[in-house]
Structures are given as C-alpha cells and as structure tokens.
Amino acid sequence: MIDNLNQRTLFIDFDSTFIKIETIDELAKLSLKNDLNADQKINLISNITNQAMSGKISFPEALEKRLEILSLNKDDIISITNNIANQITDSFLENKKLIQSISNSIWIVSGGFKEIIIPIVNQFGIAKHHVLANSFIYDKDDIIGCDRDNDLFKDKGKIKAINNLNISNDIIMIGDGYTDYEVYKYGTAKTFICYTENILRDDIVKVASHTASNFSEVISILNQL
C-alpha cells in the first residue's frame, strides 16, 4: 500500500511498461501475417523500435518508418487491442486495485495509439482524458497515417505533452525507454523510475534516478521519496 501520493503525479509509459510488449511490433505481426517477406519486415520494425528506445533515432522518424511498412485498418486495431488486453504486465495486474485507488493521480504517456491504449487502461480506472498518445488518421476503414500535429508525434513529444498540462504537482516518470528518461533529463519530471519487469535497457538504467523490476517496487520507491 502506498502511504502518500500527495502533491505527486505519476506518468507511466505503456509499451513494455504497462504491457509486456511493444504495440507496433504486434501490429506488424498481425498486419504482415500473409506477407511473403513478413519475417524480414517484422525484424526491421523491431530494430527500428530498439533504436528509438535507445535514443539512436528520433521517435517521429521511427514511427514514420514503421508505419510505412504496415498496412492497417480498423479491424486490425480491434484485433490487436483484444490481443494486448491479455499482455498486461503481471505486477500491474497484481496491483490492479491499488492502481484503481490512485488512478486520478496517474496519466499514461506513450508514443503508441489512443485507440488501443484507452480500452486497456480504462479497466484500471484511468480515464481517457488521462491518456496522452498518438491518434491514427483514417480513410474510411483504412489507416493512412498519424496526426502529425499531436505532441506525441514530435521529437521530445512526451515532454511537450506533459508540459502543456501545466501540472503543479511533482511529476514522477515511470518507463523503460529513452523518451521516458528525456522527461527527467530536461526537467519536466522530478524523478525517473526505469521500469525493467519486461525489458532491461542498460543505457537507460545507468541514467535513471531509480530502477524497479515490478510495480510493487515502484510503490516502495514512492514511499521512500
């Protein structure tokens, strides 16, 4: 149980933090299942994801490169959301009631997509207006791109999106990748907890304020701050 969350707001990454996997990698597997070059394209997308998470290429560049490889529609989004609902991180599920009890102080900030994230985090009491993420652009049922005006599509998008909220509380950033660390590096977050339950990135661990291998450890860290 958390002793005190007063004057603090948690921002939690989605892919490889709240869930065990990277959404766009799963979209690739689904979208390319009948593609003769599927393995090659899936590996390429995974490599681009890892480059972005390690800070080797910018997030907008990575997102554009990955979406160019895919051909998606609304049915794909429904299918992947159902799949991902079964891939929620174990310790988040174990602490579901606790997360629900503090959900008003939790935001999800992600380079992923609102259409997928909102239905999944909603069961944890996290409202849709507490989800900062990209949005798809559709042509009828087909996805033709992302909203480029969205802060999360831009370089250092998590920083811009959080700053635009003008939150006066101390911000705690929880995530596994470079874009999460940036929120702390550039002063938007007071603390960065590198989350390693699903993936451990050595370069990110080295620069984190704290490291947590499950959500219970996050709570322990918060109780000590």
BELWO-V704476 format. One record per helix or strand of 3 or more residues. SS is the DSSP state (A for helix, B for strand). FROM is the first residue (numbers start at 1). TO is the last residue. Records with the same first field share a line. If there is no record, write none. Layout:
SS: FROM-TO  FROM-TO
This chain:
B: 8-12  106-113  131-134  136-139  142-146  170-175  191-195  210-212
A: 14-18  23-31  38-53  59-69  74-84  90-94  96-101  103-105  114-124  128-130  151-153  157-163  178-185  202-207  215-224
